[in-house]
Amino acid sequence: MTITKDTIIGDILNIAPQAAPLFLSIGMHCLGCPASRGETVEQACAVHGVDCESLLAKINELIAAGK
């Protein structure tokens, strides 16, 4: 699965819980909250002032490595 800017964070965490530290590193500390799990990657990046493409690259690299 390739993660895009439109992928819902909750869906990412369901298939790759190991991605949680990446979201925590951008200041998204409420991963258990329904609102944050329902956001897209793009929305989370906008709120937290993070470059979306950079985060997507890290997430997809992590998932591809199976870590």
Secondary structure, 3 states (H helix, E strand, C coil): CCCCCCCEHHHHHHHCHHHHHHHHHCCCCCCCCHHHHCCEHHHHHHHHCCCHHHHHHHHHHHHHHCC
